[in-house]
Amino acid sequence: MLLAASITPFDWNRILWSDDAPPLYLLEVAARCVFTYILTLGVLRITGRRGVKQLSLFELSIVLALGSAAGDAMFYDDVPLSHVVVVFAAVALMYVGFNRLTEHLPRFSDWLEGAPVLLVEEGVVNMSNFRKQRLNQKELFGELRQQQIEHLGQVRRVYIEATGEMSIFFFDDTDVRPGLPIWPERVDAAVRRVSEAGNFACAQCGTVQLLPRGGVATCPSCQCDKWVPTCDDKRVQ
């Protein structure tokens, strides 16, 4: 309560200026910004061009560390620039050293940055791998729709890379098979009992099964009991 009483709300002198530093200190703040910005650019140059595309977890942690060190040094008068230089140098050395380790130790690379994970194989979602990635079906199908994919029967394999991006490999048109449609309205219309005989895809993993009229079934791959009529359209490019 004492602290709250000592602060005057909307005190523009306090808001715009600091009682602990003279107005001329603003010039030092500008100089600190220039210095730390150039230092940040220098370290990012060491990380290479890949760092400006899609960041891995390791690269993101480096950016956060550099941002914290640079931000504090830009306007806090009690943060010596020599300390900032040491932080930046240490981060740059860690980046170079860890990159060398990942080149020679594949397991260390997988632990540090992650490894590609197979999500879809031969038109069916690999549910064991899929669940480990903390993804949901909407996210996966949304990524596939961005590539003009209508159903899983058009997809040979899908990998989620260490950067979080997805690599997609397609069947040739002659090899496209019946698969689970990934349009939201088709998936939302999944039923437990089918009205007509034919090929139906599991609404969860895409496993295709021939069901009789009025039939009900449980998917042998994921134990889901909802089904969607398959689609076998060729991919439009």
Buried (B, 14 or more C-beta within 10 A) or exposed (E): EEEEEEEEEEEEEEEEEBEEEEEEBEEEBEEBBEBBEEBBEEBBEBBEEEBEEEBBEBBEBBBEBBEEBBEBBBBEEEBEEEEBBEBBEEBBEBBEEBBEEBEEEEEEBEEBBBEEBEBBBBBBBBBEBBEEBEBEBEEBBEBBEEBEBBBBBBBBBBBBBBBEEBEBEBBEEEEBBBBBBBBEEBBEEBBEEBEEEEBBBBBBBBBBBEBEEEBEBEBEBBEBBBBBBBBBEEBEE
